[in-house]
Amino acid sequence: MRTISVGLLGLGNVGSGVVKLLADNADAIRHRLGGASVAIRRIAVREADKPRLVDVQSSLITTDVNAVLGDPEIEIVCELIGGEEPARTHVLEAIARGKHVVTANKALLAAHGEEIFAAAEQRGVDVYYEASVGGGVPIIRALREGLASDRIDELVAIVNGTSNFLLTTMTEEGRPLEEILKEAQEKGYAEADPSLDVDGWDAAHKLCVLIPLCFGTRIRVAQVLVEGLRGIEPIDFRYAERFGYVIKPLVIGKDHGDSVEARVHPTLIPRRFMLASVNGVYNAVYVSSYALGSSMYYGRGAGMMPTAVAVVSDVIEVSRNVLASSAGGTSLRASRRRGEMKERRIRDPGELSSRYYLRFGVVDKPGVLAQLAGLLGEHEISISEVVQEGQRQEGKPVTVVVTTHRALERNVQAALGIINDLPTVLEKTRLLRIFD
Ligand SMILES: NC(=O)c1ccc[n+]([C@@H]2O[C@H](COP(=O)([O-])OP(=O)(O)OC[C@H]3O[C@@H](n4cnc5c(N)ncnc54)[C@H](OP(=O)(O)O)[C@@H]3O)[C@@H](O)[C@H]2O)c1
């Protein structure tokens, strides 16, 4: 029977999971491919002698990427290195040599997706990327195939497990972000350099992978409103709860007809909203579409085996295409074929219309609240609720929290620009957006 040869670039967390899953489920995979099998032929890494998470024949391992890219037997290359370079160069080289590509790399696709998909179309090869968003949650397939008949209006998602773990722990334990982050790093739940996760960039990369599938337009990371978790304090969780909300690290994409909105930030969401109960490292994507209405996709968004499920499922799908001689005709079909992509206007962050949570640290004296309310009013921001709590302490600011009715982001930012410079305002105002 036919064997499909696969080459791996990378044998870290995900690469090791791929090796294990292909071995553990070899019989089932052969069955699903009508008797054909999938075999790993070569694995390129940086350091040949490094201890590995799985047993691999040493003869498969090489530090020469060309031993994978230049092997004519290899039909599918799995790029599991991460980052933009050298991953981009290797993926383009694989495509140029007529190999199909499976990648888990959102940073690569967010920055160079257009170039890669165009090259793949021209060469007539497949590029699959299910693992790039949501780990094992098959959201790419759901958007590309399951919802191919529908029109997506809005996507709201938790796609960074580390951020969700940090905010969930803050909610449950009331401890500061820095303390929980340090513990998570010590236990290996968070990267030594947490900025991709904590500052929102990993989620922004994933949103840039999802937006073309949802709304048929290209988007660059620089066009996304991105805010991370830093600056959120335990007190914000207490106020959020009092107002009936939880704080979640959301990505939001919305079709406004004339334009598309794209943003990533910690957000207050009502306790009754489905995403409010997505806790810890779990991911979930909520989609609102014209005919289906609401649907949600939930599961483990990272980790060796969950991510391997997505990569190996892509390998099986590409293998099916190869066996059916239809490879190169199906990847990204529906909304990613170049002819179907439209250049659409991405909304400027200032155009956002939202409700806001504003936490002020002010001097405790009469008239301050009226001054804040007056300045907000002058900028067409009307207040929904105001709460001032806690004991007066000599020399310390008092906390005043305001939630607003719907207002324009540019007006809110302009008002805060003035408010933060007032002598009566002792701390930079904390702004969080409310999703209703
Ligand atoms: N980890 C997850 O849970 C997860 C989830 C979803 C998506 N992803 C994505 O999956 C990809 C891989 O992530 P990972 O966690 O498996 O990363 P990782 O553990 O850091 O592994 C990276 C692998 O790439 C190899 N490598 C690095 N530079 C190379 C080069 N220039 N040439 C050849 N090999 C090179 C490394 O070799 P050495 O081992 O010799 O150093 C290592 O085996 C990334 O795009 C990531 O965003 C990861």
The ligand as a MOL file (V3000), in Angstrom:
LIG
                    3D

  0  0  0     0  0            999 V3000
M  V30 BEGIN CTAB
M  V30 COUNTS 48 52 0 0 0
M  V30 BEGIN ATOM
M  V30 1 N 3.3870 24.6310 22.3000 0
M  V30 2 C 2.1200 24.7330 22.0470 0
M  V30 3 O 1.2690 24.3880 22.8760 0
M  V30 4 C 1.6480 25.3210 20.7370 0
M  V30 5 C 0.2710 25.4170 20.4870 0
M  V30 6 C -0.1840 25.8820 19.2300 0
M  V30 7 C 0.7530 26.2700 18.2980 0
M  V30 8 N 2.0910 26.2040 18.5920 0 CHG=1
M  V30 9 C 3.0380 26.6210 17.5710 0
M  V30 10 O 3.7780 25.4890 17.1680 0
M  V30 11 C 5.0870 25.8820 16.7770 0
M  V30 12 C 6.1200 25.0910 17.5750 0
M  V30 13 O 5.9330 25.3530 18.9470 0
M  V30 14 P 6.6730 24.4750 20.0790 0
M  V30 15 O 6.0200 24.8290 21.3600 0
M  V30 16 O 6.7410 23.0700 19.6740 0 CHG=-1
M  V30 17 O 8.1310 25.1290 20.0330 0
M  V30 18 P 9.4780 24.5520 20.7020 0
M  V30 19 O 9.1380 23.5880 21.7760 0
M  V30 20 O 10.3150 25.7390 21.0190 0
M  V30 21 O 10.1550 23.7260 19.5040 0
M  V30 22 C 10.7390 24.3530 18.3990 0
M  V30 23 C 11.5310 23.2990 17.6170 0
M  V30 24 O 12.0600 23.9140 16.4610 0
M  V30 25 C 13.4390 23.5860 16.3450 0
M  V30 26 N 14.1020 24.6990 15.6770 0
M  V30 27 C 14.2020 25.9930 16.0710 0
M  V30 28 N 14.8890 26.7070 15.1750 0
M  V30 29 C 15.2380 25.8450 14.1920 0
M  V30 30 C 15.9910 25.9660 12.9840 0
M  V30 31 N 16.4870 27.1510 12.6190 0
M  V30 32 N 16.1480 24.8860 12.2190 0
M  V30 33 C 15.6510 23.6860 12.5870 0
M  V30 34 N 14.9290 23.5040 13.7210 0
M  V30 35 C 14.7440 24.5740 14.5100 0
M  V30 36 C 13.9340 23.3700 17.7590 0
M  V30 37 O 15.0790 22.5560 17.7130 0
M  V30 38 P 15.8370 22.0940 19.0680 0
M  V30 39 O 14.8410 21.2070 19.7790 0
M  V30 40 O 17.0160 21.3510 18.6070 0
M  V30 41 O 16.1240 23.3470 19.8170 0
M  V30 42 C 12.6970 22.7060 18.3820 0
M  V30 43 O 12.7610 21.3280 18.1930 0
M  V30 44 C 5.1420 27.3980 16.9860 0
M  V30 45 O 4.8050 28.0600 15.7980 0
M  V30 46 C 4.0550 27.6340 18.0290 0
M  V30 47 O 3.5150 28.9460 17.9730 0
M  V30 48 C 2.5430 25.7360 19.7770 0
M  V30 END ATOM
M  V30 BEGIN BOND
M  V30 1 1 1 2
M  V30 2 2 2 3
M  V30 3 1 2 4
M  V30 4 1 4 5
M  V30 5 2 4 48
M  V30 6 2 5 6
M  V30 7 1 6 7
M  V30 8 2 7 8
M  V30 9 1 8 9
M  V30 10 1 8 48
M  V30 11 1 9 10
M  V30 12 1 9 46
M  V30 13 1 10 11
M  V30 14 1 11 12
M  V30 15 1 11 44
M  V30 16 1 12 13
M  V30 17 1 13 14
M  V30 18 2 14 15
M  V30 19 1 14 16
M  V30 20 1 14 17
M  V30 21 1 17 18
M  V30 22 2 18 19
M  V30 23 1 18 20
M  V30 24 1 18 21
M  V30 25 1 21 22
M  V30 26 1 22 23
M  V30 27 1 23 24
M  V30 28 1 23 42
M  V30 29 1 24 25
M  V30 30 1 25 26
M  V30 31 1 25 36
M  V30 32 1 26 27
M  V30 33 1 26 35
M  V30 34 2 27 28
M  V30 35 1 28 29
M  V30 36 1 29 30
M  V30 37 2 29 35
M  V30 38 1 30 31
M  V30 39 2 30 32
M  V30 40 1 32 33
M  V30 41 2 33 34
M  V30 42 1 34 35
M  V30 43 1 36 37
M  V30 44 1 36 42
M  V30 45 1 37 38
M  V30 46 2 38 39
M  V30 47 1 38 40
M  V30 48 1 38 41
M  V30 49 1 42 43
M  V30 50 1 44 45
M  V30 51 1 44 46
M  V30 52 1 46 47
M  V30 END BOND
M  V30 END CTAB
M  END
